[in-house]
Amino acid sequence: MTITKEFDFLCIGSGPAGQRAAVQAAKLGLRVAVIEKRLAVGGTCVVSGTIPSKTFREAVLSLNASQQKRDTLGFQSVSPPSMGELLDKVGHMVGLESQIVENQLGRNNITLIRGDAFFKDPHTIEVRSGVDTIFLRATHILIAVGTIPAPPPGICTDGQVIIDSDGILQLSHIPRTMVVIGAGVIGLEYASMFAALGTEVTVIDQRERPLEFLDHEIVDELIHQMRNQNVIFRLPETVERLDLSPGPPQRVIIQLESGKRHVSELALFSVGRLGATGTLQLKAAGLEADSRGRLKVDAEFRTAVSHIFAAGDVIGYPSLAATSSEQGRLAACFAFGRPVEPMPSHYAIGIYAIPEISMVGKTEQTLTKDRIPYEVGLARYREIARGVILGDNSGLLKMLFHRETHQLLGVHAIGTGATELIHIGQAVLGLGGGLSYFLTTVFNYPTLAECYKVAALDAYNKIQN
């Protein structure tokens, strides 16, 4: 075995965690390399996850806005775009984002190595490409390989009738009917997008309530709005079996344990993701993943082997591109003993369904469980000038304050711009602010930010009673 190159820091994966870790290490003047198995740089986030799904969503929203404008002006409706036209927009954006990431690595003198990575020992990585095999040795290593969709039990995805979330990008047409198995974040995002395209969507999940980590009132509003788009929810229901009809045309037959039976043009299987560690040969490094392919780390993102770190979706919750990015940066600092503040607990969560949802801080159910006295302030978009201008009469912002200290405890939003609007609350929460800030602050008018003032006044009036 001949060591071709040696580095101070080696990142396996070029997604948000690997990218940010590599750049941080390079800023410290270290020799850094990133291994990426795909041709496109940026990991699942850029290639098949965050960027493609959000671009697809924007294409759908743009289509609906154009159609509504034509209807309002009395123009004759035009045929909706094909799946190919929608995916062309996705492909264009993926290419742009991938090039941005690759350029950033290049500007920081980070060596980009394409190929599949395999541990040979705790400090040595073998990289196999279609051309050759090289061996890399590093003082510190970061595993940032992300996740892959969990496969459906007993039957393989075929890319045509039964797909996982990555298979969305290979669809040839917009399905007339679709069953989404799994009411998690990804499942509900795509269910709402295809419903907006006119697809008859049925969502099946074995849980009584989806997205339990979110505020229940917000989730109830999401389900209400999705039902208005003719989405059918089967909760709680367990899938017993998936079968394929002989066709043509071929259909998927979903048999539920309750005896119900659904026949659909397409089934999207979305019941979680697995850490993409299966091919890394972790045992050679002295590591072992859990049953879902994820790695356990300490507060400094160290694995059981002290010089090997892991960050991003491969270590589990919260599995957000934003938190993965920060985890990677912190891991690089910890690896080389640089002083750094730990990641704050007040990170925002965004769910890009139609409508979008965002939250930061505590939920009502958590505060109730912990017996923390609180008061709620609500602002509805239909009462806000900007909300009326946007035509969003169902959005809302919800703020939770400690009833005695008036400290801000949590912010929850659903509607247009929710994932942007949440950051005002995030800043106040992180700085330890409370009700008085919102009561005395003047926000631009007309903006959705005015929701904070209205919600604060609502909470204040309740506290005074």
N, C-alpha and C positions, 0 to 999 in steps of 0.2 A: 504494500500500500504506500503510495507516494503522495505526500501532502503537496497539493498544487499551490494553495494560497493560505495565508494565515491572517486572521483579523482579530481585533479587540472585541468586536460585537457582531454577532450574526443573527439576523432576524429571519425566521422561516414564515413567510407570508407577507404580502405587501398591502394588506387591508389597512384600515384606520390604525389599529394597534401597532402593526409592524412598521408602517410608514412613519408614524409620529415618533416611535421609539428610535428608528434609524436616524431620523433628522436630529433628534435631541442628542444622540450619541455623537453624531458628526459635528454638532455645534461645540462639543467638548473637545474636539480635535482628535477623535479616535478613528481608527481604521474600521470601517463599517461596510457590511454587505447585506443585501436582501435577496432571499431565494424566493422565486415565484414560479409556480408550475404552469400557469396560464400564459398565453401570448400577451393578453391584455393585463396591465398592471392596475392594482387597486383592490384586489381580493373580491370576495363575494359582494361586498358593499357596492362596488362599482360595476361588476360584471353581471351579476344575476340577482342582487338583493335590493338594497336601499335605493340606489340611483335609478335602476330600471323601473322599479315599482312606482316610485314617486313621479318619474317622467311619464309613465303610462297613465297615472292618475291625472296629471296636468293635461295630457292630451285628451282624456275623456272629458274633463271639466271645460276645456276649450271648445270641444265639440258641442257640449250641451249649451254653453253660453252663446255660441254662434247660432244654434238652432232656435233658442229662445228669442234672440234678437230678430231673427228672420220672421218668427211667428208674430212678434210684437209689431213689426213694421208691415205685416200683411204679405210678405213675400212667400212664394211657393216653397215648400220644404224641399230640401235636396237629400239625396241618399247619403246615409252616414258613411264615414270612411271605412275601408276594409281593415282587417287585422294587420295586413301587410303595411298599410299606410301608418297605422298607429305604432307598429314596431319599428318602422323606419325612423321615427322620431326618437324612440328609445335607443336604437343602435347608434344614431348620430351623437346623442348625449353621452353614451357609454364611451365612445371613441374620444370625445373631447375630455371627459373626466380622467380617463386612463392616461391620456397624453399629459395632462396637468400633473398627475402624480409622478409619472416617469420623469418629466422635466424637473420637478422638485428634487427628486433623488439625485439626478445628474448635477444640478446646481450645487448640491452639498457634497459632491465627490463621493457619493455612495455607490459602491459596485453592485450592479443588478445582474443576478445570475438566474437564468431560466432553466427549470428542470424540476424533477421530483426529488425531494429530500428524504434521506434515510440516516438514522443514527448508526454509527459504527462503534462509537464509545462515547462517554460523557462529554468529550470535547471535539469530536470529529463527526462531520456530516459528509455523506456521500451524495452527490447530486448527479442524477442521470437525466440526460436530455436525449433527443433523437439523434444527436450527433456524437456525443462522447460522454464519458464519466469523469468527474473530477472529485477531489477530496478537499474539504475545507476544515481548518482547525481554528477554533476561537476560544478566547479567554472566557467570554460570557455569551450565552445563547438565549434568544427569546423565541418561544413557540407562540405564534400568532396566526394559526392556520384556519381559524374560524370554524364554521359548521356546515353541515350538509343536511338536506331534508331527510327526516325519518321515513323509511320506506313503508308502504302499506303491507300489512301482514298477509302472507299466503298468496299474493299476486304481485306481479311486477308492473311498474308504470310502463306504458307503451308509447308515451309521447303524443298519442292521438286521442284516446278515449279516457284513459286513466293517467293523470299527470300529478307531479308534485309542483311546488311553487316555482322551481327553476324551469319547469316545462312550459310556463306561460309564454316565455320568449320564443318558443318553437311552434306555437299554434298557427295554423294556416288560415283560420277564419274565426269570426265571432260566433260562439255557439248559441243556439236557440234556447237550449235548456242546460242547466249546470247544477251539480250538487257539490257543495263544499263540505268536506268531512273534517271537522275541527274548527271551533269558533274561537281560536286564538287571534293574536294580532294580525298575522299574515292572512289567515282565512277570512276574517271579517273585512280586511282592507280590500282583498280581491273580490269578495262577494259584493261589496258595495259598488265597486268600479264596474263590474260586469252588469249589475242591475241597472246602473245608470246608462249602459249601452243598450238596454232593452232585453237582456237575457233573463229568462225565468230562472231565478236562483233559489235553491233550497239549502239551508245551513243545518247540518246535523252535528250534535255534540253530546257527549255523555254527561256533561255537567248541567246542573240546574240553572246556573247563571254564568255567562261568559265574562272574561276579563275581571275576575274577582278582585284584583289589586287596584282597580279603579273605583272612583266614587260611584256608588250604586245609582244615584239619580242621573248621573251623566251617561252611564251605560244604558239605563232605561230609555233615555232620550235618543241614543243612537239606535237602539232596536226599534223604537217607534218610527224614526225617520226611515230606516231601512225597510220596515214593513210598508210604509207609504210608497216605497219603490217596488212593492210587490215581492219582497224577499220573504220566503216562508222559513220559519225557525222550527226545528224539531228538537226540543230540549225537555228533559234529558232523554236521549236515545243512544243506544249502542249499536254500531254496525257489526252484524254477525258475519257477513260474507259479501264479497264483491265478485260478480261474474260478468262475462262478456257475452252478449247475444251473438249468434252466428252472422247476422246481417246478410246482405247489405241493406241499409246502412248499419254498421255496427253500433251498438249501444252498450252502456254499462248498467248492470242491474245491481242495485244496492238492497240487500236484505237486512232488515233491522231485527234485533232480538225480540222486539215487541210484536213482530209479525208484519209490520208495515213493509212495503216494497216500493222502491222508486226506480224508474227507468229514465235515464238521462243521456243526452248526447255527450256530456263530459262530466267527469268526476275529478275534482281537485282534492288530493289527499294532503292535508295540512295539520298534522298532529304533533308538531314540535320538530326540533332539529337535533342532530347529533354532532359532537365534536369531531372534526375531520382529522383525527389522530391515528386512524386505523392503519395507515401505511407507513408511519414514521419509524417503526421498529423501536418503540420507546424502551423496551427492555434492555436494549444495548446501552442506553443512557442511564439505566437504573430507575426508570420511571414506569408508572402504571396508570392508565386512565380508568375512570369509573365506568359503570355499565352503559352510560350514554356518551362515552368517548371524551368526557371532560376531564380537565386536570385540576387538582386541588392546589391552591397557593396560599401563602400567608399574607399578612398586611402589606408586605413589600413586593408582592407578586412573585415570590420565590417558590419554586416547586420543592419537592423532597430532596432534590439535588441542588445545593446552594448556589451554584453558578448558572443554573438554568432557570429562566423565568418564563411565565406564561401570562398572556393578557388578551383581552377581547372576548369574543363570544365563546372561545374554547374553555374559558373558566366559568361560564354560566352567567346567571343573573348579574346585572340587568340586560346584558346583551344588546346594547344600543351602540350605534356607530360613534356617537359623541362620547360616551363613557369609555368605549374601547380605545379611542384616540388618546384620552387622558391617561388611561391605565398604561398604555404603551410608553408615553412620555415619562411617567413616574417610575416605571420599571427600569428604564435606562438610567435615570438619576440614582435610583437605589443600587443598581448594579455597580456603579462606579463611585459610590459614596458621596454623592452630591447632596447637600441639604435641600430639602424640598418640603413644601406643605402637603399633607395628605389630601386626597380627593374629597371635596365637601360632600356631605350627605344630601344636600339640596340640589340634586340634578333633575332636570325637566324630562318628562316622558312625553313623547309625541306619537300618536297613532294616526296614520294618514288614510283613514277611511273617508267616505263621503257621507256625512260631514266629518271633518277632522276633530281629534280630541287631544288635549294636552293637560298635564297636571304637574304640580310640584308640591312637596310637603305631605302632610297627613290627610287622610280621608276621614269622613264622618264616622265610618264603622271602626276605624282604628282608634280615634279619639274616644268613642263610646266604650270600646273594650278596655281602654286604659283609664277610664273614668276621669277624663280631663274635661272640665267645663268649657263649653265653647258656644259661640253664636255664629249664625250664618248670615252672610250678606249676598244678595242676588242682584244681578243686572241682566236683563234680557235684551237681546239685540233689537227687538222690535220697538224698544223704548229709547234706543240710541240712534241719533240722526245718521251716523255712518252705517249702522246696521240696516236702516230703512233704505238708504241710498244703494247699498249692495243687494237689496232684495232678500236679505236673510232675516226672516221673522221667527226663526226657531232657535237661533244660537243663544247661548247664555254663558255668563261668567259667575262663578261661585267662589266666595272667599270665606275662610274659617278663621275666627279670631278667638283667643283665650278670653273667656267672659270676664275674668278678674283683672288680668294684666293688660289685656287688649293687644297682646302680641299676635302677629300674623302666624298662623299655623299651617295653612295650606291654601292652594289656589287650584281651581278646576275649571276647564273651559271646553265648550263644544261649539263648533260653528266656523264660519269663515275666518281664516287667520289665527285660529286658536293656538297653533304651535309657535307663532310669532308673539302673540299677545301675552303668553305665559311668562316671558322673560322679565317683564316688569315686576311681577310678583316674585319671581325667583331672586331678583336682585334685592328686593326689600327683605325677603325671608333670610337670605344669606347674610345680610347686614344686621339682622336682629330687629328690624323695624316693625311697626304695627299700625294700628288704626289711625293714630294722629297724623302719620305721614300722608295717608290717602285723603283725610279730611281737609288738609291744608294745601295740598298740591293742586295746581291748575294744569290740566292736560290740554293738548291741542284739540281744537274743535273744527270740524267734526272728525273724530277718530274713534276707533274701537277702544282705545285706551280710556275713554270716558267711562267705560264700564267699571273701572276700578273706583272712580269717584261715586258712582251711583250705588255700587255694591257696598262700599264703605258706609255711605249714609244710611243704607238699609240696615246694616249691622248695628250702627250707632243708635238708631231709633229703637231697635229691639233691646239693646243693652240698657237704655234709659228707662224702659218700661218696668 
